[in-house]
């Protein structure tokens, strides 16, 4: 639906190819394979990537923190 409305779809993934087919832009976090059942490592890595993305976008808009 987002692509039909000409929105940019950003994919955040740990495995190349999983979201790259449907995303216009994607970020591969490269946190490595998950050993346990719970995806704590990939979840934590995604939070850090999203925080960095938010800070960089804010800086580009001139709304960043000191």
Buried (B, 14 or more C-beta within 10 A) or exposed (E): EEEEEEEEEEBBBBEEEEBBEEBEEBBBBEBEEEEEEEEEBBEEBBEEBEEEEEEEEEEEEEEEEE
